[in-house]
Amino acid sequence: MLILLPPSEGKTAPATGGRVELAGLVRPDLTPARERVLNALVDLCSVGDRERTREILGLSPGQDAELDRNAVLRTAPAQPAGRIYTGVLYDALDLTGFSQSARTRARRSLLIFSGLWGVLRVSDRIPAYRLSGGVTLPGVGGLATYWRRVLDPVLPELAGGGPVLDLRSSGYAAMWRPTGPVAERTVTVRVLHEQLVGGVARRSVVSHFNKATKGRLVRDLLAAGPVPRTPTKLVEALRDLKYTVEEQPVGAGRPRQLDVVVSEL
């Protein structure tokens, strides 16, 4: 099973560690594509026009430290991506609390999408950085379009023959969209909050707490034991873990859509 995750804007900058080695990241054949984005980002953040740089990256004047960090990415300390990314989803996932067997499953199953690196395993060593997947980077262009061209021939191979659990946000989902047989094995998840309003059960899509639910869902799946080998077994596994799961009708050849209904956030 392959589990697709978004990155997080929040990151922990490591104090120690060797520099990033691009050839050591998942799929070393992506090194030239990563080099291009890394060089463009470092060059952008190394010039003096901070107002323009902030505008391009979508940052405020109070976030100039992020520009300084980006300017030295080539030599900054690197640590495993699973330690670098913080935020709601990764706090709920809590990789540090995994058993050894669950940690092995996480290394094999989790794939993080990134505007800078394309895709990462949680064990890939990277420095902290700031670059959203929705940025249009000078010298590269729109990152979603750029990475889609690069990743389209790569992701089906990484997906293998098992199910793909796609938990990415819309901006990172644009970097690769499953098609053909991979789409038929892909499962997307929407989190709905159900509560009683005037004695009537009402549901709403949650945003912030959507990430926490997805983090807990992944944690529970990886902790439960061997990963499911088909989309149907994946749905069964979630129900066995006491998640309320409702499958929505979709057209032929499209990813299956699951609604995970929660009463508490």
DRENPA-3360 file (N, C-alpha, C; in nm, 2 decimals, always signed):
BEGIN
1 = MLILLPPS = +0.08/-0.12/+0.00/+0.00/+0.00/+0.00/+0.09/+0.12/+0.00 ~ +0.05/+0.22/-0.08/+0.11/+0.35/-0.08/+0.02/+0.46/-0.02 ~ +0.07/+0.53/+0.07/-0.01/+0.64/+0.14/+0.05/+0.77/+0.10 ~ -0.03/+0.85/+0.03/+0.01/+0.98/-0.01/-0.02/+1.09/+0.09 ~ +0.08/+1.17/+0.13/+0.05/+1.27/+0.23/+0.10/+1.41/+0.18 ~ +0.03/+1.52/+0.22/+0.09/+1.65/+0.20/+0.20/+1.68/+0.29 ~ +0.28/+1.78/+0.27/+0.38/+1.82/+0.36/+0.31/+1.91/+0.47 ~ +0.39/+1.98/+0.55/+0.33/+2.08/+0.64/+0.41/+2.21/+0.63;
9 = EGKTAPAT = +0.34/+2.32/+0.64/+0.41/+2.44/+0.64/+0.51/+2.45/+0.76 ~ +0.46/+2.40/+0.88/+0.54/+2.40/+1.00/+0.65/+2.30/+0.99 ~ +0.78/+2.34/+1.02/+0.89/+2.24/+1.01/+0.98/+2.27/+1.13 ~ +1.05/+2.17/+1.18/+1.15/+2.18/+1.28/+1.29/+2.18/+1.22 ~ +1.36/+2.29/+1.23/+1.49/+2.31/+1.17/+1.59/+2.23/+1.26 ~ +1.66/+2.13/+1.21/+1.76/+2.06/+1.29/+1.88/+2.14/+1.32 ~ +1.94/+2.12/+1.44/+2.06/+2.19/+1.47/+2.18/+2.12/+1.43 ~ +2.17/+1.99/+1.40/+2.29/+1.91/+1.36/+2.25/+1.82/+1.24;
17 = GGRVELAG = +2.35/+1.77/+1.17/+2.33/+1.68/+1.06/+2.40/+1.73/+0.94 ~ +2.44/+1.63/+0.86/+2.51/+1.67/+0.73/+2.41/+1.73/+0.63 ~ +2.46/+1.79/+0.53/+2.38/+1.85/+0.43/+2.30/+1.75/+0.35 ~ +2.19/+1.80/+0.28/+2.11/+1.71/+0.20/+2.19/+1.66/+0.09 ~ +2.17/+1.53/+0.06/+2.23/+1.46/-0.06/+2.11/+1.42/-0.15 ~ +2.10/+1.50/-0.26/+1.98/+1.47/-0.34/+1.98/+1.33/-0.40 ~ +2.09/+1.27/-0.43/+2.09/+1.14/-0.48/+2.05/+1.03/-0.38 ~ +2.05/+1.08/-0.25/+2.00/+0.98/-0.14/+1.86/+0.98/-0.12;
25 = LVRPDLTP = +1.78/+1.07/-0.18/+1.64/+1.08/-0.17/+1.57/+0.97/-0.25 ~ +1.44/+0.94/-0.22/+1.37/+0.84/-0.30/+1.37/+0.88/-0.45 ~ +1.39/+0.78/-0.53/+1.40/+0.80/-0.68/+1.51/+0.90/-0.71 ~ +1.64/+0.85/-0.70/+1.75/+0.94/-0.74/+1.74/+0.99/-0.88 ~ +1.66/+0.93/-0.97/+1.65/+0.98/-1.10/+1.58/+1.12/-1.11 ~ +1.52/+1.16/-0.99/+1.46/+1.29/-0.99/+1.56/+1.40/-0.95 ~ +1.68/+1.36/-0.93/+1.78/+1.46/-0.89/+1.79/+1.58/-0.98 ~ +1.80/+1.57/-1.11/+1.80/+1.69/-1.19/+1.68/+1.78/-1.17;
33 = ARERVLNA = +1.56/+1.72/-1.16/+1.44/+1.81/-1.14/+1.45/+1.87/-1.00 ~ +1.50/+1.80/-0.90/+1.51/+1.86/-0.77/+1.62/+1.97/-0.77 ~ +1.73/+1.95/-0.84/+1.84/+2.05/-0.85/+1.78/+2.18/-0.91 ~ +1.70/+2.17/-1.01/+1.65/+2.29/-1.07/+1.56/+2.37/-0.98 ~ +1.48/+2.31/-0.90/+1.39/+2.38/-0.81/+1.48/+2.44/-0.69 ~ +1.57/+2.35/-0.64/+1.65/+2.40/-0.53/+1.73/+2.52/-0.57 ~ +1.80/+2.51/-0.68/+1.88/+2.63/-0.73/+1.80/+2.75/-0.75 ~ +1.68/+2.74/-0.80/+1.59/+2.85/-0.83/+1.55/+2.92/-0.69;
41 = LVDLCSVG = +1.52/+2.83/-0.60/+1.47/+2.88/-0.47/+1.59/+2.95/-0.39 ~ +1.70/+2.89/-0.39/+1.82/+2.95/-0.32/+1.86/+3.08/-0.39 ~ +1.86/+3.08/-0.52/+1.89/+3.21/-0.59/+1.79/+3.32/-0.56 ~ +1.66/+3.28/-0.56/+1.56/+3.38/-0.53/+1.57/+3.44/-0.39 ~ +1.60/+3.36/-0.29/+1.61/+3.40/-0.15/+1.75/+3.46/-0.12 ~ +1.84/+3.46/-0.21/+1.97/+3.51/-0.19/+1.98/+3.66/-0.24 ~ +1.89/+3.70/-0.32/+1.90/+3.84/-0.37/+1.84/+3.94/-0.27 ~ +1.86/+4.07/-0.30/+1.82/+4.17/-0.20/+1.68/+4.21/-0.20;
49 = DRERTREI = +1.60/+4.18/-0.31/+1.47/+4.23/-0.32/+1.37/+4.14/-0.24 ~ +1.37/+4.17/-0.11/+1.29/+4.08/-0.02/+1.14/+4.10/-0.04 ~ +1.10/+4.22/-0.08/+0.95/+4.24/-0.10/+0.90/+4.15/-0.21 ~ +0.98/+4.15/-0.32/+0.94/+4.06/-0.44/+0.94/+3.92/-0.40 ~ +1.05/+3.88/-0.32/+1.06/+3.74/-0.28/+0.94/+3.69/-0.19 ~ +0.91/+3.78/-0.10/+0.79/+3.75/-0.01/+0.67/+3.73/-0.09 ~ +0.65/+3.82/-0.19/+0.53/+3.81/-0.27/+0.52/+3.68/-0.35 ~ +0.63/+3.64/-0.40/+0.64/+3.52/-0.48/+0.61/+3.40/-0.39;
57 = LGLSPGQD = +0.67/+3.40/-0.27/+0.65/+3.28/-0.18/+0.53/+3.29/-0.09 ~ +0.46/+3.40/-0.10/+0.34/+3.41/-0.02/+0.37/+3.43/+0.13 ~ +0.47/+3.51/+0.16/+0.51/+3.53/+0.30/+0.50/+3.67/+0.34 ~ +0.49/+3.69/+0.47/+0.48/+3.83/+0.53/+0.61/+3.88/+0.57 ~ +0.63/+4.01/+0.60/+0.75/+4.07/+0.65/+0.80/+4.00/+0.77 ~ +0.71/+3.95/+0.85/+0.76/+3.88/+0.98/+0.82/+3.75/+0.96 ~ +0.82/+3.70/+0.83/+0.87/+3.57/+0.80/+1.00/+3.57/+0.73 ~ +1.08/+3.68/+0.74/+1.21/+3.69/+0.67/+1.30/+3.58/+0.71;
65 = AELDRNAV = +1.29/+3.53/+0.83/+1.38/+3.42/+0.87/+1.36/+3.30/+0.78 ~ +1.24/+3.28/+0.72/+1.22/+3.17/+0.62/+1.31/+3.19/+0.50 ~ +1.32/+3.32/+0.46/+1.40/+3.35/+0.34/+1.55/+3.32/+0.37 ~ +1.59/+3.36/+0.49/+1.73/+3.33/+0.53/+1.76/+3.18/+0.53 ~ +1.66/+3.11/+0.58/+1.68/+2.96/+0.58/+1.69/+2.90/+0.44 ~ +1.60/+2.95/+0.35/+1.60/+2.90/+0.21/+1.73/+2.93/+0.14 ~ +1.79/+3.05/+0.18/+1.92/+3.09/+0.11/+2.03/+3.00/+0.13 ~ +2.03/+2.92/+0.24/+2.14/+2.83/+0.28/+2.11/+2.69/+0.28;
73 = LRTAPAQP = +2.00/+2.65/+0.20/+1.95/+2.51/+0.20/+2.06/+2.41/+0.15 ~ +2.15/+2.45/+0.07/+2.25/+2.36/+0.02/+2.34/+2.31/+0.13 ~ +2.37/+2.39/+0.23/+2.46/+2.35/+0.34/+2.39/+2.34/+0.48 ~ +2.26/+2.35/+0.48/+2.19/+2.35/+0.61/+2.18/+2.20/+0.66 ~ +2.18/+2.19/+0.80/+2.17/+2.05/+0.85/+2.04/+1.98/+0.81 ~ +2.05/+1.85/+0.78/+1.94/+1.77/+0.73/+1.91/+1.66/+0.83 ~ +1.78/+1.62/+0.84/+1.74/+1.51/+0.92/+1.62/+1.44/+0.85 ~ +1.58/+1.32/+0.89/+1.47/+1.25/+0.82/+1.35/+1.34/+0.81;
81 = AGRIYTGV = +1.28/+1.34/+0.70/+1.16/+1.42/+0.68/+1.06/+1.40/+0.78 ~ +1.04/+1.27/+0.83/+0.95/+1.25/+0.94/+0.97/+1.33/+1.07 ~ +1.09/+1.37/+1.09/+1.12/+1.46/+1.20/+1.11/+1.61/+1.17 ~ +1.13/+1.64/+1.04/+1.12/+1.78/+1.00/+0.98/+1.84/+0.99 ~ +0.89/+1.76/+0.94/+0.75/+1.81/+0.92/+0.68/+1.80/+1.06 ~ +0.62/+1.92/+1.09/+0.53/+1.92/+1.21/+0.39/+1.97/+1.17 ~ +0.31/+2.01/+1.26/+0.18/+2.05/+1.22/+0.08/+1.95/+1.26 ~ -0.05/+1.98/+1.24/-0.16/+1.90/+1.29/-0.16/+1.75/+1.24;
89 = LYDALDLT = -0.14/+1.73/+1.11/-0.14/+1.59/+1.06/-0.02/+1.51/+1.12 ~ +0.10/+1.57/+1.12/+0.22/+1.50/+1.17/+0.22/+1.48/+1.32 ~ +0.16/+1.58/+1.39/+0.15/+1.56/+1.53/+0.06/+1.44/+1.57 ~ -0.06/+1.43/+1.49/-0.15/+1.32/+1.52/-0.09/+1.19/+1.47 ~ -0.01/+1.19/+1.37/+0.06/+1.07/+1.32/+0.16/+1.02/+1.42 ~ +0.24/+1.11/+1.48/+0.33/+1.08/+1.58/+0.42/+0.96/+1.55 ~ +0.51/+0.98/+1.45/+0.60/+0.87/+1.41/+0.69/+0.83/+1.52 ~ +0.73/+0.92/+1.61/+0.82/+0.89/+1.71/+0.77/+0.78/+1.81;
97 = GFSQSART = +0.64/+0.77/+1.81/+0.58/+0.67/+1.90/+0.55/+0.54/+1.84 ~ +0.59/+0.51/+1.72/+0.57/+0.39/+1.65/+0.66/+0.27/+1.71 ~ +0.60/+0.15/+1.70/+0.68/+0.03/+1.73/+0.78/+0.02/+1.61 ~ +0.87/-0.07/+1.63/+0.97/-0.10/+1.52/+0.90/-0.15/+1.39 ~ +0.81/-0.24/+1.41/+0.74/-0.29/+1.29/+0.65/-0.19/+1.22 ~ +0.58/-0.10/+1.30/+0.51/+0.01/+1.24/+0.60/+0.11/+1.17 ~ +0.71/+0.13/+1.23/+0.81/+0.23/+1.17/+0.86/+0.17/+1.03 ~ +0.88/+0.04/+1.03/+0.92/-0.02/+0.90/+0.81/+0.00/+0.79;
105 = RARRSLLI = +0.68/-0.02/+0.84/+0.57/+0.00/+0.74/+0.56/+0.14/+0.70 ~ +0.59/+0.23/+0.79/+0.58/+0.38/+0.76/+0.69/+0.41/+0.65 ~ +0.81/+0.36/+0.67/+0.91/+0.39/+0.57/+0.88/+0.33/+0.43 ~ +0.81/+0.22/+0.43/+0.78/+0.16/+0.30/+0.65/+0.22/+0.24 ~ +0.56/+0.26/+0.32/+0.42/+0.30/+0.27/+0.40/+0.45/+0.25 ~ +0.46/+0.54/+0.33/+0.43/+0.68/+0.33/+0.51/+0.75/+0.22 ~ +0.45/+0.83/+0.15/+0.51/+0.92/+0.04/+0.46/+1.06/+0.06 ~ +0.55/+1.15/+0.09/+0.51/+1.29/+0.11/+0.54/+1.37/-0.01;
113 = FSGLWGVL = +0.44/+1.45/-0.05/+0.46/+1.54/-0.17/+0.51/+1.67/-0.12 ~ +0.60/+1.73/-0.20/+0.67/+1.86/-0.16/+0.69/+1.95/-0.28 ~ +0.67/+2.08/-0.27/+0.70/+2.17/-0.37/+0.84/+2.18/-0.41 ~ +0.93/+2.15/-0.31/+1.08/+2.16/-0.34/+1.13/+2.02/-0.38 ~ +1.10/+1.91/-0.32/+1.16/+1.79/-0.34/+1.08/+1.69/-0.43 ~ +0.96/+1.73/-0.47/+0.88/+1.64/-0.55/+0.81/+1.54/-0.46 ~ +0.87/+1.43/-0.43/+0.82/+1.33/-0.33/+0.93/+1.29/-0.24 ~ +0.90/+1.24/-0.12/+0.99/+1.20/-0.02/+0.94/+1.08/+0.06;
121 = RVSDRIPA = +1.03/+1.00/+0.10/+1.00/+0.90/+0.21/+1.02/+0.97/+0.34 ~ +0.96/+0.91/+0.45/+0.98/+0.98/+0.58/+1.12/+0.96/+0.63 ~ +1.20/+0.87/+0.57/+1.34/+0.85/+0.61/+1.43/+0.93/+0.53 ~ +1.39/+1.00/+0.43/+1.48/+1.09/+0.34/+1.52/+1.21/+0.42 ~ +1.65/+1.23/+0.42/+1.71/+1.34/+0.50/+1.70/+1.47/+0.42 ~ +1.63/+1.57/+0.48/+1.62/+1.71/+0.42/+1.64/+1.81/+0.53 ~ +1.67/+1.94/+0.49/+1.67/+2.05/+0.58/+1.53/+2.11/+0.59 ~ +1.51/+2.19/+0.69/+1.38/+2.27/+0.69/+1.38/+2.37/+0.58;
129 = YRLSGGVT = +1.27/+2.40/+0.52/+1.26/+2.49/+0.41/+1.12/+2.55/+0.41 ~ +1.10/+2.65/+0.32/+0.96/+2.71/+0.30/+0.94/+2.72/+0.15 ~ +0.85/+2.64/+0.10/+0.81/+2.65/-0.04/+0.68/+2.58/-0.06 ~ +0.57/+2.65/-0.08/+0.44/+2.58/-0.11/+0.44/+2.53/-0.25 ~ +0.36/+2.42/-0.26/+0.34/+2.36/-0.39/+0.26/+2.45/-0.49 ~ +0.20/+2.56/-0.44/+0.12/+2.64/-0.52/+0.20/+2.76/-0.57 ~ +0.33/+2.77/-0.55/+0.41/+2.88/-0.59/+0.45/+2.87/-0.73 ~ +0.46/+2.99/-0.80/+0.51/+3.00/-0.93/+0.66/+3.05/-0.91;
137 = LPGVGGLA = +0.75/+2.97/-0.94/+0.89/+3.00/-0.90/+0.97/+3.05/-1.03 ~ +1.03/+3.16/-1.02/+1.10/+3.21/-1.14/+1.21/+3.11/-1.18 ~ +1.21/+3.09/-1.31/+1.30/+3.00/-1.37/+1.25/+2.85/-1.38 ~ +1.14/+2.83/-1.31/+1.08/+2.70/-1.31/+0.93/+2.70/-1.35 ~ +0.86/+2.80/-1.30/+0.72/+2.81/-1.34/+0.63/+2.76/-1.22 ~ +0.50/+2.73/-1.25/+0.41/+2.68/-1.15/+0.46/+2.54/-1.11 ~ +0.48/+2.52/-0.98/+0.54/+2.40/-0.93/+0.45/+2.28/-0.95 ~ +0.32/+2.30/-0.93/+0.23/+2.18/-0.95/+0.24/+2.13/-1.10;
145 = TYWRRVLD = +0.24/+2.22/-1.19/+0.26/+2.18/-1.33/+0.40/+2.11/-1.36 ~ +0.50/+2.18/-1.30/+0.63/+2.13/-1.32/+0.65/+1.99/-1.27 ~ +0.60/+1.96/-1.14/+0.62/+1.83/-1.08/+0.53/+1.73/-1.15 ~ +0.41/+1.77/-1.20/+0.32/+1.67/-1.26/+0.39/+1.61/-1.38 ~ +0.46/+1.69/-1.46/+0.53/+1.64/-1.58/+0.64/+1.54/-1.54 ~ +0.71/+1.58/-1.42/+0.82/+1.49/-1.38/+0.77/+1.36/-1.31 ~ +0.66/+1.37/-1.24/+0.61/+1.26/-1.16/+0.52/+1.16/-1.23 ~ +0.46/+1.21/-1.34/+0.36/+1.12/-1.41/+0.42/+0.99/-1.45;
153 = PVLPELAG = +0.55/+0.98/-1.50/+0.61/+0.85/-1.54/+0.66/+0.77/-1.42 ~ +0.67/+0.84/-1.30/+0.74/+0.78/-1.19/+0.64/+0.71/-1.09 ~ +0.53/+0.78/-1.06/+0.44/+0.74/-0.95/+0.38/+0.61/-0.98 ~ +0.33/+0.57/-1.10/+0.28/+0.44/-1.12/+0.37/+0.33/-1.07 ~ +0.50/+0.34/-1.10/+0.59/+0.24/-1.05/+0.60/+0.24/-0.90 ~ +0.61/+0.36/-0.84/+0.61/+0.36/-0.69/+0.48/+0.30/-0.63 ~ +0.37/+0.32/-0.70/+0.24/+0.27/-0.65/+0.24/+0.12/-0.65 ~ +0.31/+0.05/-0.74/+0.31/-0.09/-0.74/+0.17/-0.14/-0.78;
161 = GGPVLDLR = +0.14/-0.26/-0.72/+0.01/-0.32/-0.76/-0.09/-0.32/-0.65 ~ -0.06/-0.25/-0.54/-0.15/-0.24/-0.42/-0.23/-0.12/-0.42 ~ -0.31/-0.10/-0.31/-0.40/+0.02/-0.30/-0.32/+0.14/-0.28 ~ -0.37/+0.26/-0.32/-0.31/+0.39/-0.30/-0.41/+0.47/-0.21 ~ -0.37/+0.51/-0.09/-0.46/+0.59/-0.01/-0.41/+0.73/-0.02 ~ -0.49/+0.81/-0.08/-0.45/+0.95/-0.12/-0.52/+1.05/-0.02 ~ -0.43/+1.10/+0.07/-0.47/+1.19/+0.17/-0.42/+1.33/+0.15 ~ -0.38/+1.37/+0.03/-0.32/+1.50/+0.00/-0.43/+1.61/+0.00;
169 = SSGYAAMW = -0.39/+1.73/+0.03/-0.47/+1.84/+0.01/-0.48/+1.87/-0.14 ~ -0.57/+1.96/-0.19/-0.59/+1.98/-0.33/-0.47/+2.03/-0.40 ~ -0.40/+2.12/-0.34/-0.28/+2.18/-0.40/-0.17/+2.08/-0.43 ~ -0.16/+1.98/-0.35/-0.06/+1.88/-0.37/-0.11/+1.76/-0.45 ~ -0.24/+1.74/-0.45/-0.30/+1.65/-0.54/-0.28/+1.68/-0.69 ~ -0.27/+1.81/-0.71/-0.24/+1.86/-0.85/-0.11/+1.82/-0.90 ~ -0.02/+1.78/-0.82/+0.12/+1.74/-0.86/+0.12/+1.61/-0.93 ~ +0.02/+1.52/-0.90/+0.00/+1.39/-0.97/-0.14/+1.34/-0.95;
177 = RPTGPVAE = -0.20/+1.31/-1.06/-0.34/+1.25/-1.05/-0.33/+1.11/-1.11 ~ -0.37/+1.01/-1.02/-0.37/+0.87/-1.07/-0.46/+0.86/-1.19 ~ -0.42/+0.78/-1.28/-0.50/+0.74/-1.40/-0.50/+0.59/-1.43 ~ -0.59/+0.55/-1.51/-0.59/+0.41/-1.55/-0.60/+0.31/-1.44 ~ -0.53/+0.20/-1.44/-0.54/+0.10/-1.33/-0.50/+0.15/-1.20 ~ -0.41/+0.25/-1.19/-0.37/+0.30/-1.06/-0.49/+0.38/-1.00 ~ -0.56/+0.45/-1.08/-0.68/+0.53/-1.03/-0.78/+0.43/-0.97 ~ -0.80/+0.32/-1.04/-0.90/+0.22/-0.99/-0.86/+0.16/-0.85;
185 = RTVTVRVL = -0.73/+0.17/-0.82/-0.68/+0.11/-0.69/-0.67/+0.23/-0.59 ~ -0.70/+0.35/-0.63/-0.68/+0.46/-0.54/-0.81/+0.49/-0.46 ~ -0.78/+0.53/-0.33/-0.89/+0.56/-0.24/-0.86/+0.70/-0.18 ~ -0.96/+0.79/-0.20/-0.95/+0.92/-0.14/-1.04/+0.93/-0.02 ~ -1.01/+1.02/+0.07/-1.08/+1.03/+0.20/-1.13/+1.18/+0.22 ~ -1.26/+1.19/+0.26/-1.31/+1.32/+0.30/-1.36/+1.30/+0.45 ~ -1.33/+1.39/+0.53/-1.37/+1.38/+0.67/-1.49/+1.47/+0.70 ~ -1.59/+1.41/+0.75/-1.72/+1.48/+0.78/-1.74/+1.48/+0.93;
193 = HEQLVGGV = -1.78/+1.60/+0.98/-1.82/+1.61/+1.13/-1.97/+1.60/+1.14 ~ -2.01/+1.50/+1.22/-2.16/+1.49/+1.24/-2.19/+1.53/+1.38 ~ -2.29/+1.62/+1.39/-2.34/+1.66/+1.52/-2.49/+1.69/+1.52 ~ -2.55/+1.68/+1.63/-2.69/+1.70/+1.64/-2.72/+1.85/+1.65 ~ -2.81/+1.90/+1.57/-2.85/+2.04/+1.57/-3.00/+2.04/+1.58 ~ -3.06/+2.08/+1.69/-3.20/+2.08/+1.71/-3.26/+1.94/+1.70 ~ -3.18/+1.84/+1.74/-3.22/+1.70/+1.74/-3.21/+1.63/+1.60 ~ -3.15/+1.70/+1.50/-3.13/+1.65/+1.37/-2.98/+1.63/+1.35;
201 = ARRSVVSH = -2.94/+1.52/+1.30/-2.80/+1.49/+1.27/-2.76/+1.57/+1.14 ~ -2.66/+1.66/+1.15/-2.61/+1.74/+1.04/-2.46/+1.71/+1.02 ~ -2.42/+1.71/+0.90/-2.28/+1.69/+0.87/-2.21/+1.81/+0.80 ~ -2.09/+1.83/+0.83/-2.01/+1.94/+0.76/-1.87/+1.89/+0.74 ~ -1.81/+1.94/+0.63/-1.67/+1.91/+0.60/-1.58/+1.99/+0.69 ~ -1.49/+1.92/+0.75/-1.39/+1.99/+0.84/-1.26/+2.02/+0.77 ~ -1.20/+2.12/+0.81/-1.07/+2.16/+0.75/-0.95/+2.13/+0.84 ~ -0.94/+2.22/+0.94/-0.82/+2.20/+1.03/-0.82/+2.07/+1.10;
209 = FNKATKGR = -0.93/+2.02/+1.15/-0.93/+1.89/+1.22/-0.94/+1.77/+1.12 ~ -0.96/+1.80/+0.99/-0.95/+1.70/+0.89/-0.81/+1.64/+0.89 ~ -0.71/+1.73/+0.91/-0.57/+1.68/+0.91/-0.54/+1.59/+1.03 ~ -0.60/+1.62/+1.15/-0.58/+1.54/+1.27/-0.64/+1.40/+1.25 ~ -0.76/+1.40/+1.19/-0.82/+1.27/+1.17/-0.74/+1.19/+1.07 ~ -0.69/+1.25/+0.97/-0.61/+1.17/+0.87/-0.48/+1.12/+0.93 ~ -0.42/+1.20/+1.02/-0.30/+1.16/+1.09/-0.33/+1.04/+1.18 ~ -0.44/+1.04/+1.25/-0.47/+0.93/+1.34/-0.51/+0.81/+1.26;
217 = LVRDLLAA = -0.58/+0.83/+1.14/-0.62/+0.71/+1.06/-0.49/+0.64/+1.01 ~ -0.40/+0.72/+0.96/-0.27/+0.65/+0.91/-0.20/+0.58/+1.02 ~ -0.19/+0.65/+1.14/-0.12/+0.59/+1.25/-0.19/+0.45/+1.29 ~ -0.32/+0.45/+1.29/-0.39/+0.33/+1.33/-0.37/+0.22/+1.23 ~ -0.37/+0.26/+1.10/-0.35/+0.16/+0.99/-0.22/+0.09/+1.00 ~ -0.11/+0.17/+1.02/+0.02/+0.12/+1.03/+0.05/+0.05/+1.15 ~ -0.01/+0.08/+1.26/+0.01/+0.01/+1.39/-0.07/-0.12/+1.39 ~ -0.17/-0.13/+1.31/-0.26/-0.25/+1.32/-0.20/-0.38/+1.27;
225 = GPVPRTPT = -0.10/-0.37/+1.19/-0.03/-0.49/+1.14/-0.01/-0.48/+0.99 ~ +0.00/-0.60/+0.92/+0.02/-0.59/+0.77/-0.07/-0.50/+0.70 ~ -0.02/-0.43/+0.60/-0.11/-0.33/+0.53/-0.20/-0.40/+0.44 ~ -0.32/-0.35/+0.42/-0.42/-0.41/+0.32/-0.36/-0.41/+0.18 ~ -0.40/-0.52/+0.10/-0.34/-0.54/-0.03/-0.44/-0.50/-0.14 ~ -0.56/-0.47/-0.11/-0.66/-0.42/-0.21/-0.74/-0.31/-0.15 ~ -0.80/-0.23/-0.24/-0.89/-0.12/-0.19/-1.00/-0.17/-0.10 ~ -1.06/-0.28/-0.13/-1.17/-0.34/-0.05/-1.12/-0.38/+0.08;
233 = KLVEALRD = -1.00/-0.44/+0.09/-0.94/-0.47/+0.22/-0.91/-0.35/+0.30 ~ -0.87/-0.24/+0.23/-0.84/-0.12/+0.30/-0.97/-0.06/+0.37 ~ -1.08/-0.06/+0.30/-1.21/-0.02/+0.36/-1.24/-0.11/+0.48 ~ -1.23/-0.24/+0.46/-1.26/-0.33/+0.57/-1.17/-0.30/+0.69 ~ -1.04/-0.27/+0.67/-0.95/-0.25/+0.78/-0.99/-0.12/+0.85 ~ -1.03/-0.02/+0.78/-1.07/+0.11/+0.85/-1.20/+0.08/+0.94 ~ -1.29/+0.00/+0.89/-1.41/-0.03/+0.97/-1.37/-0.12/+1.09 ~ -1.28/-0.21/+1.07/-1.23/-0.29/+1.18/-1.17/-0.21/+1.29;
241 = LKYTVEEQ = -1.11/-0.09/+1.25/-1.05/+0.00/+1.34/-1.15/+0.10/+1.40 ~ -1.28/+0.07/+1.38/-1.39/+0.14/+1.44/-1.41/+0.28/+1.37 ~ -1.36/+0.30/+1.25/-1.40/+0.43/+1.18/-1.53/+0.41/+1.11 ~ -1.61/+0.51/+1.11/-1.74/+0.51/+1.04/-1.71/+0.55/+0.90 ~ -1.72/+0.46/+0.81/-1.67/+0.48/+0.67/-1.79/+0.46/+0.57 ~ -1.82/+0.56/+0.49/-1.92/+0.55/+0.39/-1.86/+0.57/+0.25 ~ -1.89/+0.48/+0.16/-1.83/+0.49/+0.03/-1.93/+0.56/-0.07 ~ -1.88/+0.66/-0.14/-1.96/+0.73/-0.23/-1.95/+0.68/-0.37;
249 = PVGAGRPR = -2.06/+0.69/-0.45/-2.05/+0.64/-0.59/-1.97/+0.73/-0.68 ~ -1.89/+0.66/-0.76/-1.80/+0.74/-0.85/-1.81/+0.67/-0.99 ~ -1.76/+0.74/-1.09/-1.76/+0.69/-1.22/-1.66/+0.58/-1.24 ~ -1.67/+0.50/-1.35/-1.57/+0.39/-1.38/-1.44/+0.46/-1.40 ~ -1.33/+0.39/-1.35/-1.20/+0.43/-1.38/-1.15/+0.55/-1.29 ~ -1.23/+0.59/-1.19/-1.20/+0.70/-1.11/-1.17/+0.65/-0.97 ~ -1.09/+0.72/-0.89/-1.06/+0.68/-0.75/-1.18/+0.66/-0.67 ~ -1.18/+0.56/-0.58/-1.29/+0.55/-0.48/-1.29/+0.66/-0.38;
257 = QLDVVVSE = -1.41/+0.71/-0.34/-1.41/+0.82/-0.25/-1.48/+0.77/-0.12 ~ -1.41/+0.78/-0.01/-1.46/+0.74/+0.12/-1.49/+0.87/+0.21 ~ -1.61/+0.87/+0.27/-1.64/+0.97/+0.38/-1.61/+0.90/+0.51 ~ -1.52/+0.96/+0.59/-1.50/+0.92/+0.73/-1.57/+1.01/+0.82 ~ -1.67/+0.96/+0.89/-1.76/+1.04/+0.97/-1.72/+1.04/+1.11 ~ -1.70/+1.16/+1.17/-1.65/+1.16/+1.31/-1.75/+1.25/+1.39 ~ -1.77/+1.22/+1.51/-1.86/+1.29/+1.60/-1.78/+1.38/+1.69 ~ -1.65/+1.35/+1.71/-1.57/+1.43/+1.80/-1.45/+1.48/+1.71;
265 = L = -1.40/+1.60/+1.74/-1.28/+1.65/+1.66/-1.16/+1.65/+1.75;
% end
